[in-house]
């Protein structure tokens, strides 16, 4: 596998977060009465707002893939496992944008796997990089996801908060990769 420069990966991590926020915001402003307390984010992926939301997921997933591939530059075994899990997270994010709620149970499975893998990837990647500040941050974001899920369970607002954690991690971790001297 050809490696991506970590600086490029950092830029892609930041852009993935920004793209997701912009495209989701475009979908939200065009969705009458959308509320993260009562509607799943995936509700934005069908109907009139589908193009904005799904395109944002797919583009963010592609940029996330670039971030993930850049992390293969870290050679530790646990970091490599976490990177592989993160790569799968990005594949499933793209899958959520392709297999919308119109696909029924397939969408449910793809979304569920995305969230489970995201938390697991952050925990494993963070553990693999635990001696670095970014690794500690990553591990804490994985812990935060587990706590949020255990307290709020599966409901629209918990999904919204979990996505916010992932976006925050992508932006901060991307910035760290840009600053880091390797």
Long-range contacts (C-beta under 8 A, 24 or more apart in sequence): 1-69, 1-72, 2-69, 3-69, 3-70, 3-72, 3-73, 4-66, 4-69, 4-70, 5-70, 6-70, 6-71, 6-73, 6-177, 6-180, 6-182, 7-177, 7-178, 8-66, 8-70, 9-66, 9-67, 9-68, 9-69, 9-70, 9-71, 9-174, 9-177, 10-67, 10-70, 10-173, 10-174, 10-175, 10-176, 10-177, 10-178, 10-180, 11-174, 11-178, 12-63, 12-64, 12-66, 12-67, 12-70, 12-174, 13-63, 13-64, 13-67, 13-170, 13-171, 13-173, 13-174, 13-175, 13-177, 14-170, 14-171, 14-174, 14-175, 14-178, 15-63, 15-174, 16-59, 16-60, 16-61, 16-63, 16-64, 16-67, 16-170, 16-174, 17-60, 17-167, 17-168, 17-170, 17-171, 17-174, 18-171, 19-56, 19-59, 19-60, 19-63, 20-56, 20-57, 20-60, 20-163, 20-167, 21-167, 22-56, 23-52, 23-53, 23-55, 23-56, 23-57, 23-59, 23-60, 24-52, 24-53, 24-56, 26-52, 26-56, 27-52, 27-53, 27-56, 35-156, 36-156, 36-157, 36-159, 36-160, 37-156, 37-157, 38-156, 39-156, 40-101, 40-156, 40-159, 41-156, 41-159, 41-160, 41-163, 42-96, 42-100, 42-101, 42-107, 42-111, 43-101, 45-96, 45-97, 45-100, 45-101, 46-100, 46-101, 46-102, 50-100, 53-97, 54-97, 54-98, 54-100, 55-97, 56-97, 57-93, 57-94, 57-96, 57-97, 58-94, 58-97, 58-98, 60-93, 61-90, 61-91, 61-93, 61-94, 61-97, 62-90, 62-94, 64-89, 64-90, 64-93, 64-170, 65-90, 65-91, 67-170, 67-173, 67-174, 67-177, 70-177, 71-125, 73-182, 74-128, 74-129, 76-128, 76-129, 77-128, 78-124, 78-127, 78-128, 79-125, 79-128, 79-129, 80-128, 81-124, 81-128, 82-121, 82-122, 82-123, 82-124, 82-125, 82-126, 82-127, 82-128, 82-129, 83-125, 85-117, 85-120, 85-121, 85-124, 85-125, 86-121, 86-122, 86-125, 88-117, 88-121, 89-114, 89-117, 89-118, 89-121, 92-117, 115-145, 115-149, 115-159, 115-162, 118-145, 118-162, 118-166, 119-145, 119-146, 119-149, 119-162, 122-169, 133-176, 134-173, 134-176, 134-177, 134-180, 137-169, 137-172, 137-173, 137-176, 138-169, 138-173, 141-165, 141-166, 141-168, 141-169
